[in-house]
Amino acid sequence: MNKLLLSGLILLFLSCNKNKGVEKSIETGDFSVVMQKKIALGGKTNYTFRTLDSIPKELKAVPELDTVKLQYLIFRSSLEPDSIVPNKIYAYSGYDQGKFVISYDLNFNKDLTDDKKYYFDRPYGKWTRKDNYGKNIPYDTIQYLEYKEGNVIKDSLIYRVVPNDSTAVNPNDASYVEQVLKMDTYNHWWYGEFILNNEKYKTSIQPSSFLKTSITYSKLNEDFPQREDYDFVDTELKDTIEIENSYYRIDSISNDFSELFLKDLEIKKRSHGVSSGEKIKDFKFNDIRFRSLSFSQLLVDKDYLLIDFWGTWCAPCLKLNPSVLKINNEHASQLSILSFAYDDKRNKVFEHVKEYQMDWNHVFLQRDLKDGTKTYPKILKELKIEAFPTFILLDKNRNILVRGTGEVSLNKIKEILLEKDKT
């Protein structure tokens, strides 16, 4: 079975790399991306079995064991709940001549006496959480059908059933804790590649019946965005995304996730935030405490937003930090401050902010990767930030009133704020 599963994974990997979506570069207009199922190795979900107090009528045979505990698990589809056929697996655990044994109805024939049994040297009442009793149980594949919008879709699930390894399930019932089973499953996701204006991109879909379906994309040679990234935004069906200075809507996904359709909104991106008088788009980002924010949110009850690009490695930045702190103390009623720290380590920035009581909003931008290479985050590219510190003062409508570097620009900002105080 292990050889068969390994062969299946190799074939799946090879098929994913024969993506027809990368054969032709798309110049403009609507387009679709061919998607292939992948398995997120390392990304797993655990499901706990439920116990039965009596034998269901549909079960043909149950083995006679000491302290046998009959259990079942309902599968949940990634498309729609309760749409899988077969959708239930029966299992049991117990003690057979002093050894702990588990078995489950792999062939779905409702007969628990003809399935493979797994034995463990696990004395009753003397096991601990650190003991990994299921490490030698191989993963298997269930083939099943599921339904969506009247269509029948063939799918599969890679899983294994293993003994429970957590005392938190029911600490007051030793029998339940020791004998309950759980199912480990590998998470499925879909992957595709495409070329837009001769630039290679990749995209992925992670479906969920309980949470919204997540769709991510990036350039082929870059990592997919992560939730801890400052500019991470949850993207789902019907959202608008920006690719190659154009805007597309994630229009639809085929029932079996084999194709992703994007609609060209025929809107070209304009330059934002380059000089005074221009209007900055409403950037969204995660702050240093992983809270989601945007420029417009920081301007809800304020007249101005001061944006400060700095770093703990930047001597001029550190020199002017007390001036920014003074501005915050004197104009907090009319002004929000947002600092983007382009730095090496998040903790370093966090400790500096805490030590010097920089009590305003902060965002961390990764400067160096683990391999030592420099990175230049998207917001720095879009706003053409080339020197540190750079200060940008926005009005209520996100229009740039002042943009510049160093003390001269900061003095201009002070003048505007003082003039506002007089009115």
C-alpha positions in Angstrom: 0.0 0.0 0.0 2.9 2.4 0.8 4.4 1.8 -2.6 1.1 2.4 -4.3 0.6 5.6 -2.4 4.1 6.8 -3.2 3.6 6.1 -6.9 0.3 8.1 -6.8 2.1 11.0 -5.2 4.8 11.0 -7.8 2.3 10.9 -10.6 0.3 13.7 -9.0 3.5 15.8 -8.7 4.4 15.2 -12.4 0.9 16.0 -13.6 1.0 19.3 -11.6 4.1 20.3 -13.5 2.4 19.8 -16.9 0.1 22.8 -16.4 -1.3 23.9 -19.8 -1.9 27.4 -18.3 1.8 28.4 -18.8 2.1 27.5 -22.5 0.9 30.9 -23.8 1.4 34.5 -22.5 -1.8 36.4 -22.0 -1.6 40.0 -23.1 -5.1 41.4 -22.1 -8.7 40.4 -21.6 -10.4 37.6 -19.6 -8.5 34.4 -19.1 -8.5 31.1 -17.1 -5.9 29.1 -15.3 -5.7 25.3 -15.4 -5.5 24.0 -11.8 -4.1 20.7 -10.5 -4.8 19.1 -7.1 -1.8 19.0 -4.8 -1.3 17.7 -1.3 0.1 20.2 1.3 2.6 17.9 2.9 2.8 18.9 6.5 -0.6 20.5 6.4 -2.9 18.1 8.1 -6.3 18.1 9.9 -7.3 15.8 12.7 -10.8 14.5 13.3 -11.9 12.7 16.5 -14.1 9.6 16.3 -17.5 9.5 18.1 -18.3 6.5 20.3 -21.4 4.4 20.0 -23.4 3.0 22.9 -25.1 0.3 20.8 -24.5 -1.6 17.6 -26.2 0.0 14.5 -28.4 -2.3 12.5 -26.4 -1.7 9.4 -23.3 -3.3 10.9 -23.0 -6.9 9.9 -20.4 -8.1 12.4 -18.4 -6.7 15.4 -15.5 -8.6 17.0 -15.7 -9.7 20.6 -12.9 -8.2 22.6 -12.2 -7.1 26.1 -13.3 -3.4 26.7 -14.2 -3.0 23.0 -15.3 0.5 22.1 -17.3 1.0 18.8 -16.8 4.3 17.0 -17.6 6.2 13.8 -16.6 9.3 11.9 -18.6 11.3 9.4 -16.5 12.7 6.5 -16.8 16.4 5.6 -16.5 17.4 2.0 -14.3 20.4 1.0 -17.2 21.5 -1.3 -20.4 21.0 0.6 -21.0 19.4 4.0 -22.6 15.9 4.0 -22.1 15.4 0.3 -19.6 12.5 0.3 -20.5 8.9 -0.7 -19.4 6.9 1.3 -19.6 9.4 4.1 -19.1 7.3 7.2 -16.4 5.0 8.5 -16.8 2.6 11.4 -13.9 1.6 13.7 -13.3 -0.1 17.0 -10.6 -0.2 19.6 -10.1 -2.6 22.5 -7.7 -5.0 24.3 -7.0 -8.4 22.8 -5.0 -10.8 25.0 -3.3 -7.8 26.8 -2.5 -5.8 23.7 -4.3 -2.7 22.5 -5.8 -3.2 19.1 -7.6 -0.9 16.6 -9.3 -1.6 13.2 -11.5 0.3 10.8 -13.9 -0.6 8.0 -11.6 0.3 5.1 -13.6 -1.5 2.5 -16.9 0.1 3.7 -18.8 -3.3 3.8 -20.2 -2.7 7.3 -18.3 -5.8 8.5 -15.6 -5.1 11.2 -14.2 -8.6 11.3 -12.5 -8.7 7.9 -10.3 -5.6 8.2 -6.6 -5.3 9.1 -5.9 -5.0 12.8 -3.1 -2.9 14.3 -1.7 -4.0 17.7 0.2 -1.9 20.2 2.1 -2.6 23.4 0.0 -0.2 25.3 -0.9 -1.3 28.9 -4.3 -0.1 30.0 -4.1 3.0 32.2 -0.3 3.5 31.7 0.2 5.4 28.5 1.4 9.0 28.1 0.9 11.7 25.6 4.6 11.6 24.5 4.1 8.1 23.2 3.4 8.2 19.4 1.4 4.9 19.1 0.3 5.6 15.6 3.7 6.5 13.9 3.9 3.1 12.1 0.4 3.1 10.7 0.6 3.9 7.0 -1.5 6.4 5.2 -4.2 5.1 2.8 -6.4 6.6 0.1 -10.2 6.7 0.1 -11.9 7.2 -3.2 -15.3 8.9 -2.9 -17.9 10.9 -4.7 -19.2 14.3 -3.7 -21.9 16.6 -5.1 -21.9 20.3 -6.0 -24.7 22.2 -7.8 -26.1 18.9 -9.2 -22.7 17.6 -10.5 -21.0 14.4 -9.3 -17.3 14.9 -8.6 -14.8 12.1 -8.0 -12.3 12.9 -5.3 -10.0 11.2 -2.9 -8.7 11.6 0.7 -5.3 10.6 2.0 -5.7 9.5 5.7 -4.9 7.2 8.5 -6.7 6.2 11.7 -4.5 6.3 14.8 -4.9 6.0 18.6 -5.8 9.1 20.5 -2.7 10.9 21.9 -4.4 13.6 24.0 -5.7 13.4 27.5 -7.7 16.6 26.9 -10.5 14.6 25.2 -12.2 13.5 28.3 -9.9 13.5 31.4 -12.6 12.1 33.7 -13.1 9.0 31.6 -9.9 6.9 31.3 -11.6 4.3 29.1 -12.7 7.0 26.6 -9.4 8.8 26.6 -7.4 5.6 26.0 -9.6 4.0 23.4 -11.0 6.9 21.3 -9.5 7.1 17.8 -8.7 10.0 15.5 -8.2 10.4 11.8 -5.2 12.3 10.4 -5.8 13.7 6.9 -3.7 15.6 4.4 -5.1 18.8 3.2 -5.8 19.2 -0.5 -5.3 22.4 -2.4 -5.2 23.3 -6.1 -2.3 24.9 -7.9 -1.9 26.6 -11.3 0.5 28.7 -13.3 0.0 31.4 -16.0 2.0 34.0 -17.9 0.7 37.6 -18.1 2.6 40.0 -20.3 5.6 37.6 -20.3 5.7 37.5 -16.5 5.2 34.1 -14.9 2.7 33.8 -12.0 1.4 31.0 -9.8 -1.9 30.7 -8.0 -3.5 28.4 -5.4 -7.0 27.6 -4.1 -7.6 26.2 -0.7 -11.3 25.2 -0.4 -13.2 24.9 2.8 -16.9 24.2 3.6 -16.5 25.8 7.0 -14.4 28.9 6.2 -14.3 30.9 3.0 -12.3 29.5 0.1 -8.9 31.2 0.1 -7.2 32.1 -3.2 -3.6 33.4 -3.3 -1.3 34.3 -6.1 2.3 35.6 -6.6 5.1 35.7 -9.1 6.4 32.3 -9.9 9.8 32.9 -8.3 8.3 34.4 -5.1 6.6 32.8 -2.1 2.9 32.9 -1.7 1.9 35.7 0.8 1.6 34.5 4.4 -0.8 35.7 7.1 2.1 37.2 9.0 3.1 39.4 6.1 2.3 43.1 6.5 0.4 43.3 3.2 -1.5 40.0 3.5 -5.1 40.3 2.4 -7.7 37.5 2.5 -8.7 36.9 -1.1 -11.8 35.0 -2.2 -14.2 34.5 -5.0 -15.5 37.8 -6.7 -12.7 39.8 -5.1 -10.7 42.3 -7.3 -6.9 41.7 -7.6 -4.1 43.7 -9.2 -1.8 41.9 -11.6 0.8 43.6 -13.9 -0.7 47.1 -13.4 -4.2 45.9 -14.3 -7.2 44.9 -12.3 -9.0 41.5 -12.5 -12.0 40.0 -10.8 -11.8 36.4 -9.5 -14.9 35.5 -11.5 -15.6 31.8 -10.9 -14.1 28.4 -10.2 -15.1 25.2 -11.9 -17.1 22.7 -9.8 -14.1 20.4 -9.5 -11.6 23.2 -9.0 -9.8 22.3 -12.2 -10.1 25.8 -13.7 -10.0 29.3 -12.3 -11.6 32.1 -14.3 -10.4 35.8 -14.1 -12.2 38.7 -15.7 -10.3 41.8 -17.0 -12.0 44.9 -15.5 -10.2 47.0 -18.2 -8.9 49.3 -15.5 -5.2 50.3 -15.6 -3.4 51.2 -12.5 -2.4 54.8 -12.1 0.7 56.1 -10.3 0.1 56.8 -6.6 2.0 58.7 -4.0 4.9 59.9 -6.0 4.7 63.6 -5.3 2.7 66.3 -3.5 -0.8 66.8 -4.8 -1.4 63.2 -5.8 -3.8 60.9 -4.0 -2.5 57.7 -2.4 -4.6 54.5 -2.8 -6.0 53.0 0.3 -3.3 50.5 1.2 -4.2 47.6 3.5 -1.7 45.9 5.8 -1.1 44.1 9.1 0.6 46.1 11.8 3.3 44.8 14.1 0.7 43.2 16.4 -0.9 41.5 13.4 -4.0 43.7 13.4 -5.5 44.6 10.0 -5.4 48.3 9.1 -5.7 50.7 6.2 -4.9 54.4 5.5 -8.7 55.2 5.5 -9.2 53.5 8.9 -6.5 55.7 10.4 -8.2 58.8 9.0 -11.7 58.1 10.2 -11.7 60.6 13.1 -8.5 62.5 12.2 -7.6 65.4 9.9 -4.2 64.1 8.9 -2.1 60.9 8.6 1.7 61.1 9.0 3.5 58.2 7.4 7.1 57.6 8.5 9.4 55.2 6.7 12.4 54.4 8.9 14.6 51.6 10.4 16.6 51.0 13.6 19.7 50.8 11.5 19.2 54.3 10.1 21.0 57.0 12.2 19.1 60.0 10.7 15.8 58.1 11.5 16.8 57.6 15.1 17.9 61.2 15.4 14.4 62.4 14.3 12.4 59.9 16.3 12.1 62.3 19.3 10.7 64.9 16.9 8.1 62.5 15.7 7.3 61.6 19.3 6.8 65.3 20.1 4.5 65.7 17.1 2.4 62.8 18.3 2.1 64.2 21.8 1.2 67.7 20.7 -1.2 66.9 17.8 -2.7 63.5 18.7 -6.3 65.0 18.5 -6.0 65.8 14.8 -3.2 63.4 13.6 -2.6 59.7 13.2 0.9 58.4 12.8 1.9 55.3 10.9 5.5 54.1 10.9 6.8 51.5 8.4 10.0 50.0 9.9 12.1 48.5 7.1 14.3 46.3 9.3 16.0 43.0 9.8 14.1 41.6 12.8 10.5 42.2 14.1 11.5 41.8 17.7 14.2 44.4 17.4 11.7 47.0 16.1 9.1 46.0 18.7 11.6 46.5 21.6 12.7 49.8 20.2 9.1 51.1 19.9 8.4 49.9 23.4 11.6 51.4 24.9 11.1 54.9 23.4 7.3 54.9 24.0 6.5 55.4 20.3 2.8 55.1 21.0 1.3 55.0 17.5 0.7 52.4 14.7 3.7 50.5 13.4 4.2 48.1 10.5 7.2 45.8 10.1 8.8 45.4 6.6 11.3 42.5 6.2 14.6 43.8 5.0 16.8 40.7 5.0 15.8 37.1 4.2 17.4 34.1 6.0 19.8 33.6 3.1 21.1 37.2 3.5 19.5 38.6 0.3 17.8 42.0 0.5 14.1 42.4 -0.1 12.1 45.5 -1.1 8.5 45.3 -0.1 5.7 46.2 -2.4 4.7 49.4 -0.7 8.2 50.8 -0.9 8.2 50.0 -4.6 4.8 51.5 -5.3 5.5 54.7 -3.3 9.0 54.9 -4.7 10.6 55.1 -1.2 14.4 55.4 -1.9 15.7 57.1 1.2 15.2 56.9 5.0 13.6 58.5 6.8 10.8 59.6 4.3 7.8 61.4 5.6 4.4 61.7 3.9 1.6 63.8 5.3 -1.9 63.0 4.0 -5.1 65.0 4.4 -8.6 63.5 5.1 -9.0 62.4 1.5 -5.5 60.8 1.3 -4.1 63.6 -0.8 -0.4 64.2 -0.3 0.3 67.6 1.4 4.0 67.0 2.1 6.5 64.4 0.9 10.2 64.4 1.5 13.1 63.2 3.6 14.8 64.4 6.7 14.3 67.4 9.0 13.3 69.8 6.3 10.2 67.8 5.5 9.3 67.3 9.1 9.4 71.0 9.7 7.0 71.6 6.8 4.6 69.1 8.4 4.9 70.9 11.8 3.9 74.2 10.1 0.8 72.7 8.6 -0.2 71.2 11.9 0.4 74.4 13.8 -1.6 76.4 11.2 -4.5 73.9 11.7 -4.4 74.5 15.4 -5.0 78.2 14.9 -8.2 77.6 12.9 
